[in-house]
């Protein structure tokens, strides 16, 4: 009995000291994320965790609060390891200047409001509209500012472009200068000026590293701003309106020990303290007087919040723990609209080389198809290519002066290998669009395949055509300035 009292006293002292206890999932036999069993996990909890949960539950009962706590994955870390949001010293000035720029840009952009979202609705859950990416886990890195940034951006991209994306938190962590694993702020400026890569191209590894400048960053934001006009917490009405106008919001909150232990109910701790954590605001429910937020502590924390089977969400009272401070919205850049595929048909069997007006040309009957000037050899070689592959459609992207031209056989890419051809092999699944100094290019590895200058629409359309037809070889007819280009698979 004396030994048990001693252990409890030690545990209480450790709780007051705030000493972190890190216990691996393997050591405890914890069920995998997505299937967390908080009850069984607590049976194997260290004394400090058991004491902390007892103190929290006593407080909840005494104050008649409406949330539940358990041994979450977040409790295996000190709060500073898994939060990391820090308010800039000049925040009030930054808010004003940012909103001036945002208002100016918004006048130039079409309004995009979700038809099924109304600020007067009693409840909204953006998950039900497909605009919320799965819960992620920032791990032992205080990069919540990063995950809240991309969480909001991905929602806007889905609303504007009708495309679900999963962007790279590591790209933002390494390259945005928005912060590190201990301190940071919203990184929307990076998404506006540089864009962000896909998560699969730049995986997350829970530590800030050297920026990879070679990766493609196809997802860009157009502008962003703060909700409201001052540095206090926006009103409930203002945040509802912003959620319907822009979609998911990045918001700050004061994450406490109780917040880290949350497993269900409406979190209404109403603790004082500076904001230290960034989350994504995804909805509300007036019957609960609560916001719905998505966290970045994995599925071993939080609740499903009445939808689906994935944990990682919280109902938090409208006025609890400074939720909504520095609420920020972002507007994703609209993807270029697909261009019309422009093709001209001809008969490869009757095509021939002729000299017309002192220029060597490939003709089909009375129609001139290609002009080679004084280069007869190139004209003859090009005709052999056309006949070998049985090409009968000449296509291009963009008018006038198209940068990308290609040939088809009916509705398919030419196939086979002609002897003596000059080709570069590539993998169509590995090509990337990159914007470098406002110039749009298609890369294969470190090699530029096509340079479109500022013609973003042509760049994306070319990218689409290469993938559509599965081209694997980029070929030329030899010459000082190759007069004939073609692709085949």
PyMOL commands that set and color helices and strands:
alter all, ss='L'
color gray80, all
select helices_A, chain A and resi 2-17+25-28+38-43+47-63+73-76+79-82+91-106+126-129+144-161+169-175+188-193+199-201+236-246+257-260+376-389+428-430+456-469
alter helices_A, ss='H'
color red, helices_A
select strands_A, chain A and resi 67-69+123-125+221-226+249-253+262-267+277-285+290-294+313-317+325-332+342-345+351-356+359-364+367-371+393-397+404-409+412-413+422-425+431-436+439-444+447-451+473-477+484-488
alter strands_A, ss='S'
color yellow, strands_A
deselect
rebuild
show_as cartoon
